[in-house]
Amino acid sequence: MTDKILVVLGTATPGGGFPAYGAPYAETINETESALSIEPRNTKGSTENVPLLEAGKLDLGLATGEVTYEAVNGIGRPPAGNLRIINAMYSQAGMFMVRGDSAYRSISDLKGKTVVWGAGSSGFVVLARYAMDGLGLDLKQDFQAVFLEKAGDGPPMVLDGRAAAMWGGGAGWPPFMAIAKNPAGARFVAPSADEIARIMAKHSFLKPATMPAGSYPGQGAPIASVGSWPFVLARASLPDDVAYRLARALHRGGAALGQRLEQARESTLANTLAAAPRQDLIHPGVLRYMKEIGLTR
C-alpha cells in the first residue's frame, strides 16, 4: 500500500468556528480521497496561519476574507506571494451577541462597555476593526476591549456579566451557540442599514452578508450585516496534484461535508470561484479540476 500524502491544516484556537470546520473537512476529504491524509492542527487563527503558510510550515490554513485581503494586497505587511486558495468556506456576517435579558440593542449602546472581540489573532478581530472603523469607532478606545487566548473563553464572560457582548459570526459558531443556549436566551446586535452603508462606503472590499434565520436557537429572522468569505488557503508550493485531489474530494464529498456541518454546504467550487478576490489566486491544481467539470474555460 502506498503511503498517504500528509497534508497539515492549520485551524485556530479551541472552541471557535475554524476548528469546528477543520475536523469535518478533514474527515470528509480523508474518506473521499484515499491518497491524502488531512491532519487538522490548532493554531492561533488567521493571522498566524498566513505567515505559517508563507514559511511552508503549514500545507493548508484557514483564514478570514479580511486577513486574506490584507495579505494579498500588502496592507500593513509585504504582499503575500506564497498563498493560493483551495476553497471558500462559508459566508460570514460579523455581529455582536448579548444576553437576551440585557438592555443592549444597538452598537452605540455598547460604546464604553466591555466587549469580547475574540481570540487576539482571530480574523474576526480584523473584521471587527474594519467594521467599527467604518463607523468612526476604535476597538480599544471606544470599548473596554477583551482579547482572548482562545475563543471558547468568551461565552462565560457574557453569561456571568463580566462582558456586555461578544463579537463573532457565521451560522452555528460555537461561542455564539454557547451563549444562545443559556436560559435567558440571546440577542444579536448588528449594524443598521445606514451603518452597513457607511462601513461599505469606507471599506468597499467588505460585502453585505446575512445570517440566515434559524442559525441559532430563538433566531426567527435573518440578520443583515457586513462580512466576507473565509478561505482554505494553501502554500503556493503545494503540488498541483495534491490541490487537484483536494478540489475533487471536496466536490465529490460536498453532501457528506454538509451533513457533518450545515454551514459547510456553502463550501462549493462554484462559490469559491465567486468569492475569490482574483481567479489567479486560486491554486492551479484547483483551477485544473474546475475546468474539468466545466466551471471555467
One Martini backbone bead per residue (centre of mass of N, CA, C, O) as a GRO file, in nm:
protein
  297
    1MET     BB    1   0.096   0.037   0.023
    2THR     BB    2   0.065   0.358  -0.019
    3ASP     BB    3   0.153   0.635   0.105
    4LYS     BB    4   0.025   0.897   0.239
    5ILE     BB    5  -0.049   1.232   0.208
    6LEU     BB    6   0.048   1.479   0.412
    7VAL     BB    7  -0.188   1.734   0.538
    8VAL     BB    8  -0.156   2.039   0.693
    9LEU     BB    9  -0.411   2.197   0.905
   10GLY     BB   10  -0.481   2.518   0.996
   11THR     BB   11  -0.680   2.676   1.228
   12ALA     BB   12  -0.743   2.731   1.569
   13THR     BB   13  -0.882   2.788   1.850
   14PRO     BB   14  -1.045   2.650   2.082
   15GLY     BB   15  -1.406   2.687   2.026
   16GLY     BB   16  -1.419   2.760   1.734
   17GLY     BB   17  -1.500   2.763   1.391
   18PHE     BB   18  -1.246   2.636   1.259
   19PRO     BB   19  -1.232   2.362   1.407
   20ALA     BB   20  -1.533   2.292   1.330
   21TYR     BB   21  -1.440   2.267   1.024
   22GLY     BB   22  -1.172   2.101   1.005
   23ALA     BB   23  -1.270   1.820   1.090
   24PRO     BB   24  -1.488   1.755   0.865
   25TYR     BB   25  -1.304   1.819   0.630
   26ALA     BB   26  -1.098   1.596   0.683
   27GLU     BB   27  -1.290   1.354   0.692
   28THR     BB   28  -1.403   1.385   0.405
   29ILE     BB   29  -1.137   1.372   0.244
   30ASN     BB   30  -1.027   1.104   0.363
   31GLU     BB   31  -1.281   0.930   0.252
   32THR     BB   32  -1.257   1.033  -0.061
   33GLU     BB   33  -0.923   1.046  -0.048
   34SER     BB   34  -0.684   0.797  -0.030
   35ALA     BB   35  -0.405   0.974  -0.073
   36LEU     BB   36  -0.501   1.141   0.177
   37SER     BB   37  -0.392   1.323   0.492
   38ILE     BB   38  -0.570   1.515   0.700
   39GLU     BB   39  -0.429   1.746   0.954
   40PRO     BB   40  -0.544   1.900   1.216
   41ARG     BB   41  -0.444   2.222   1.367
   42ASN     BB   42  -0.388   2.420   1.618
   43THR     BB   43  -0.404   2.772   1.634
   44LYS     BB   44  -0.433   3.129   1.638
   45GLY     BB   45  -0.510   3.168   1.335
   46SER     BB   46  -0.512   3.365   1.066
   47THR     BB   47  -0.250   3.548   1.152
   48GLU     BB   48  -0.077   3.274   1.162
   49ASN     BB   49  -0.132   3.107   0.904
   50VAL     BB   50  -0.007   3.284   0.688
   51PRO     BB   51   0.298   3.274   0.779
   52LEU     BB   52   0.309   2.962   0.781
   53LEU     BB   53   0.260   2.931   0.480
   54GLU     BB   54   0.494   3.110   0.377
   55ALA     BB   55   0.707   2.912   0.538
   56GLY     BB   56   0.600   2.603   0.504
   57LYS     BB   57   0.447   2.497   0.791
   58LEU     BB   58   0.200   2.475   0.603
   59ASP     BB   59  -0.036   2.358   0.372
   60LEU     BB   60  -0.289   2.454   0.535
   61GLY     BB   61  -0.520   2.742   0.591
   62LEU     BB   62  -0.722   2.938   0.780
   63ALA     BB   63  -0.900   3.238   0.651
   64THR     BB   64  -1.013   3.527   0.637
   65GLY     BB   65  -1.097   3.768   0.415
   66GLU     BB   66  -0.940   4.002   0.550
   67VAL     BB   67  -0.663   3.863   0.575
   68THR     BB   68  -0.636   3.794   0.279
   69TYR     BB   69  -0.653   4.082   0.170
   70GLU     BB   70  -0.403   4.193   0.320
   71ALA     BB   71  -0.196   3.992   0.209
   72VAL     BB   72  -0.234   4.031  -0.110
   73ASN     BB   73  -0.214   4.370  -0.072
   74GLY     BB   74  -0.014   4.475   0.153
   75ILE     BB   75  -0.152   4.535   0.441
   76GLY     BB   76   0.077   4.592   0.686
   77ARG     BB   77   0.243   4.433   0.460
   78PRO     BB   78   0.372   4.227   0.259
   79PRO     BB   79   0.304   4.070  -0.009
   80ALA     BB   80   0.162   3.758  -0.078
   81GLY     BB   81   0.299   3.490  -0.281
   82ASN     BB   82   0.239   3.209  -0.090
   83LEU     BB   83  -0.079   3.207  -0.192
   84ARG     BB   84  -0.367   2.982  -0.213
   85ILE     BB   85  -0.678   2.872  -0.322
   86ILE     BB   86  -0.907   2.614  -0.259
   87ASN     BB   87  -1.152   2.732  -0.067
   88ALA     BB   88  -1.453   2.830   0.020
   89MET     BB   89  -1.653   2.813   0.300
   90TYR     BB   90  -1.837   3.072   0.418
   91SER     BB   91  -2.053   3.292   0.500
   92GLN     BB   92  -1.972   3.602   0.700
   93ALA     BB   93  -2.136   3.762   0.964
   94GLY     BB   94  -2.085   4.039   1.159
   95MET     BB   95  -2.143   4.035   1.526
   96PHE     BB   96  -2.329   4.064   1.810
   97MET     BB   97  -2.367   3.912   2.139
   98VAL     BB   98  -2.633   3.898   2.376
   99ARG     BB   99  -2.823   3.888   2.621
  100GLY     BB  100  -3.169   3.869   2.633
  101ASP     BB  101  -3.171   4.049   2.926
  102SER     BB  102  -3.054   4.289   2.798
  103ALA     BB  103  -3.020   4.643   2.689
  104TYR     BB  104  -2.881   4.577   2.420
  105ARG     BB  105  -2.945   4.712   2.062
  106SER     BB  106  -2.678   4.870   1.991
  107ILE     BB  107  -2.373   4.990   1.925
  108SER     BB  108  -2.400   5.245   2.102
  109ASP     BB  109  -2.467   5.083   2.366
  110LEU     BB  110  -2.157   4.956   2.372
  111LYS     BB  111  -2.023   5.194   2.444
  112GLY     BB  112  -1.785   5.145   2.706
  113LYS     BB  113  -1.801   4.848   2.703
  114THR     BB  114  -1.759   4.515   2.748
  115VAL     BB  115  -1.574   4.348   2.482
  116VAL     BB  116  -1.556   4.050   2.304
  117TRP     BB  117  -1.348   3.997   2.016
  118GLY     BB  118  -1.154   3.759   2.072
  119ALA     BB  119  -0.903   3.624   1.941
  120GLY     BB  120  -0.622   3.802   1.880
  121SER     BB  121  -0.565   3.622   1.588
  122SER     BB  122  -0.833   3.669   1.471
  123GLY     BB  123  -1.028   3.756   1.197
  124PHE     BB  124  -1.262   3.887   1.354
  125VAL     BB  125  -1.095   4.131   1.449
  126VAL     BB  126  -1.050   4.248   1.169
  127LEU     BB  127  -1.344   4.291   1.100
  128ALA     BB  128  -1.405   4.474   1.341
  129ARG     BB  129  -1.209   4.699   1.270
  130TYR     BB  130  -1.346   4.777   1.003
  131ALA     BB  131  -1.638   4.816   1.099
  132MET     BB  132  -1.579   5.033   1.317
  133ASP     BB  133  -1.425   5.232   1.136
  134GLY     BB  134  -1.678   5.293   0.954
  135LEU     BB  135  -1.802   5.435   1.241
  136GLY     BB  136  -1.561   5.579   1.406
  137LEU     BB  137  -1.429   5.331   1.559
  138ASP     BB  138  -1.250   5.181   1.842
  139LEU     BB  139  -1.182   4.899   2.004
  140LYS     BB  140  -1.009   5.033   2.250
  141GLN     BB  141  -1.132   5.332   2.293
  142ASP     BB  142  -1.468   5.263   2.277
  143PHE     BB  143  -1.387   5.007   2.443
  144GLN     BB  144  -1.370   4.727   2.658
  145ALA     BB  145  -1.125   4.528   2.566
  146VAL     BB  146  -1.125   4.173   2.474
  147PHE     BB  147  -0.860   3.933   2.449
  148LEU     BB  148  -0.798   3.604   2.364
  149GLU     BB  149  -0.668   3.288   2.360
  150LYS     BB  150  -0.966   3.159   2.336
  151ALA     BB  151  -1.288   3.154   2.220
  152GLY     BB  152  -1.416   2.972   2.459
  153ASP     BB  153  -1.382   3.214   2.684
  154GLY     BB  154  -1.627   3.413   2.619
  155PRO     BB  155  -1.916   3.317   2.710
  156PRO     BB  156  -1.883   3.333   3.025
  157MET     BB  157  -1.859   3.648   3.030
  158VAL     BB  158  -2.148   3.700   2.933
  159LEU     BB  159  -2.312   3.516   3.130
  160ASP     BB  160  -2.175   3.664   3.407
  161GLY     BB  161  -2.123   3.992   3.321
  162ARG     BB  162  -1.828   4.081   3.237
  163ALA     BB  163  -1.977   4.105   2.959
  164ALA     BB  164  -2.187   4.243   2.715
  165ALA     BB  165  -2.019   4.121   2.461
  166MET     BB  166  -1.982   3.933   2.149
  167TRP     BB  167  -1.780   3.879   1.875
  168GLY     BB  168  -1.893   3.749   1.547
  169GLY     BB  169  -1.988   3.454   1.340
  170GLY     BB  170  -2.174   3.252   1.182
  171ALA     BB  171  -2.315   2.966   1.150
  172GLY     BB  172  -2.281   2.783   1.441
  173TRP     BB  173  -2.105   2.928   1.632
  174PRO     BB  174  -1.994   2.813   1.927
  175PRO     BB  175  -2.004   3.069   2.111
  176PHE     BB  176  -2.293   3.151   2.035
  177MET     BB  177  -2.426   2.886   2.115
  178ALA     BB  178  -2.354   2.905   2.418
  179ILE     BB  179  -2.520   3.164   2.469
  180ALA     BB  180  -2.805   3.083   2.344
  181LYS     BB  181  -2.850   2.835   2.565
  182ASN     BB  182  -2.939   3.011   2.770
  183PRO     BB  183  -3.218   3.090   2.956
  184ALA     BB  184  -3.222   3.400   2.840
  185GLY     BB  185  -3.081   3.399   2.594
  186ALA     BB  186  -3.044   3.584   2.280
  187ARG     BB  187  -2.890   3.872   2.106
  188PHE     BB  188  -2.851   4.068   1.831
  189VAL     BB  189  -2.590   4.305   1.725
  190ALA     BB  190  -2.622   4.509   1.443
  191PRO     BB  191  -2.598   4.681   1.183
  192SER     BB  192  -2.746   4.907   1.027
  193ALA     BB  193  -2.822   5.011   0.721
  194ASP     BB  194  -2.656   5.271   0.752
  195GLU     BB  195  -2.400   5.135   0.869
  196ILE     BB  196  -2.341   4.950   0.633
  197ALA     BB  197  -2.300   5.177   0.427
  198ARG     BB  198  -2.062   5.313   0.574
  199ILE     BB  199  -1.866   5.076   0.578
  200MET     BB  200  -1.864   5.021   0.262
  201ALA     BB  201  -1.765   5.305   0.180
  202LYS     BB  202  -1.478   5.263   0.322
  203HIS     BB  203  -1.495   4.922   0.280
  204SER     BB  204  -1.542   4.769  -0.023
  205PHE     BB  205  -1.457   4.461   0.035
  206LEU     BB  206  -1.697   4.450   0.179
  207LYS     BB  207  -1.997   4.263   0.236
  208PRO     BB  208  -2.296   4.171   0.224
  209ALA     BB  209  -2.444   3.996   0.508
  210THR     BB  210  -2.627   3.695   0.615
  211MET     BB  211  -2.811   3.562   0.877
  212PRO     BB  212  -2.985   3.303   0.891
  213ALA     BB  213  -3.254   3.176   0.981
  214GLY     BB  214  -3.187   2.946   1.241
  215SER     BB  215  -2.876   2.955   1.334
  216TYR     BB  216  -3.023   2.997   1.616
  217PRO     BB  217  -3.168   2.992   1.896
  218GLY     BB  218  -3.449   3.208   1.847
  219GLN     BB  219  -3.392   3.278   1.536
  220GLY     BB  220  -3.649   3.407   1.324
  221ALA     BB  221  -3.449   3.604   1.164
  222PRO     BB  222  -3.270   3.765   0.959
  223ILE     BB  223  -2.927   3.910   0.957
  224ALA     BB  224  -2.778   4.203   0.883
  225SER     BB  225  -2.447   4.273   0.738
  226VAL     BB  226  -2.100   4.225   0.739
  227GLY     BB  227  -1.845   4.063   0.520
  228SER     BB  228  -1.712   3.732   0.436
  229TRP     BB  229  -1.495   3.488   0.299
  230PRO     BB  230  -1.350   3.225   0.397
  231PHE     BB  231  -1.042   3.026   0.366
  232VAL     BB  232  -0.869   2.773   0.204
  233LEU     BB  233  -0.532   2.769   0.225
  234ALA     BB  234  -0.224   2.758   0.037
  235ARG     BB  235   0.063   2.684  -0.051
  236ALA     BB  236   0.201   2.739  -0.357
  237SER     BB  237   0.388   2.464  -0.330
  238LEU     BB  238   0.164   2.293  -0.362
  239PRO     BB  239   0.092   2.041  -0.532
  240ASP     BB  240  -0.118   2.009  -0.791
  241ASP     BB  241  -0.223   1.721  -0.725
  242VAL     BB  242  -0.324   1.789  -0.440
  243ALA     BB  243  -0.521   2.015  -0.515
  244TYR     BB  244  -0.691   1.845  -0.705
  245ARG     BB  245  -0.780   1.634  -0.491
  246LEU     BB  246  -0.920   1.833  -0.306
  247ALA     BB  247  -1.131   1.934  -0.507
  248ARG     BB  248  -1.254   1.658  -0.575
  249ALA     BB  249  -1.334   1.580  -0.284
  250LEU     BB  250  -1.516   1.822  -0.230
  251HIS     BB  251  -1.713   1.771  -0.463
  252ARG     BB  252  -1.788   1.470  -0.388
  253GLY     BB  253  -1.819   1.545  -0.053
  254GLY     BB  254  -2.031   1.773  -0.001
  255ALA     BB  255  -2.271   1.626   0.135
  256ALA     BB  256  -2.112   1.513   0.378
  257LEU     BB  257  -2.015   1.785   0.486
  258GLY     BB  258  -2.303   1.911   0.526
  259GLN     BB  259  -2.387   1.695   0.741
  260ARG     BB  260  -2.162   1.775   0.951
  261LEU     BB  261  -2.187   2.091   0.839
  262GLU     BB  262  -2.403   2.317   0.742
  263GLN     BB  263  -2.220   2.564   0.638
  264ALA     BB  264  -2.051   2.368   0.439
  265ARG     BB  265  -2.248   2.381   0.191
  266GLU     BB  266  -2.083   2.640   0.076
  267SER     BB  267  -1.824   2.451  -0.010
  268THR     BB  268  -1.788   2.540  -0.319
  269LEU     BB  269  -1.654   2.593  -0.629
  270ALA     BB  270  -1.848   2.816  -0.716
  271ASN     BB  271  -1.805   2.995  -0.463
  272THR     BB  272  -1.501   3.023  -0.501
  273LEU     BB  273  -1.508   3.176  -0.769
  274ALA     BB  274  -1.681   3.417  -0.650
  275ALA     BB  275  -1.493   3.490  -0.382
  276ALA     BB  276  -1.248   3.541  -0.522
  277PRO     BB  277  -1.061   3.814  -0.585
  278ARG     BB  278  -0.891   3.619  -0.783
  279GLN     BB  279  -0.829   3.367  -1.000
  280ASP     BB  280  -0.507   3.352  -0.959
  281LEU     BB  281  -0.545   3.262  -0.644
  282ILE     BB  282  -0.606   2.998  -0.745
  283HIS     BB  283  -0.511   2.697  -0.758
  284PRO     BB  284  -0.410   2.523  -1.031
  285GLY     BB  285  -0.532   2.247  -0.942
  286VAL     BB  286  -0.820   2.360  -0.908
  287LEU     BB  287  -0.856   2.479  -1.193
  288ARG     BB  288  -0.832   2.209  -1.337
  289TYR     BB  289  -1.093   2.092  -1.214
  290MET     BB  290  -1.288   2.314  -1.295
  291LYS     BB  291  -1.250   2.263  -1.600
  292GLU     BB  292  -1.338   1.961  -1.602
  293ILE     BB  293  -1.645   2.051  -1.485
  294GLY     BB  294  -1.715   2.348  -1.628
  295LEU     BB  295  -1.651   2.623  -1.462
  296THR     BB  296  -1.419   2.662  -1.666
  297ARG     BB  297  -1.209   2.731  -1.956
   0.00000   0.00000   0.00000
